[in-house]
Amino acid sequence: MGLLDRLSGLLGLKKKEVHVLCLGLDNSGKTTIINKLKPSNAQVQDIVPTIGFSIEKFKSSSLSFTVFDMSGQGRYRNLWEHYYKDGQAIIFVVDSSDKLRMVVAKEELDTLLNHPDIKHRRIPILFFANKMDLRDAVTSVKVSQLLCLENIKDKPWHIWVESVQSIHSKFESNLNYYEILPQK
């Protein structure tokens, strides 16, 4: 089972073609995370900030993914809502080391969750607490508290705490811990 298959299991996705929205503030690591999720032969070496949005398409052994990598810069966040209707899952990326902007991330999350195209859907959300390897990073408990994740009762969600640099090495052990993968 490949990394993308595991991600689809984590998000509870059952379709063969999955549209994923990757959202979060600028410099949170969205594009880098998407790059690490792609098959190794499709990964790029140089990551540049996303302007507006980009669309990444790639396949795992059983699924086709279309990931909408949305710019997190303030002037582009209004574009997010144009893709809500088609999104079947959301990856919301937070820079765990940027305490000052955590309030802005919370505001954007609230706006997302209250949007009519999202509010009444059970769209699964993976919260990616990124940059946990940095000295100023807050704990996963603190990220959850700052984003008030405990208030999300009507959507399946999971918080994944990692640094992008270790995404491959720890992904499977995290899924096993949460009993998402069958034990061997």
Secondary structure, DSSP 8 states (H G I E B T S, - for coil): --HHHHHHHHHT--SSEEEEEEEE-TTSSHHHHHHHHS-GGG--S-----SSEEEEEEE-SS-EEEEEEE--SGGGGGGGGGGTTT-SEEEEEEETT-GGGHHHHHHHHHHHHHSHHHHTS---EEEEEE-TTSTT---HHHHHHHHTGGG--SS-EEEEE--GGGHHHHHHHHHHHTT-S---
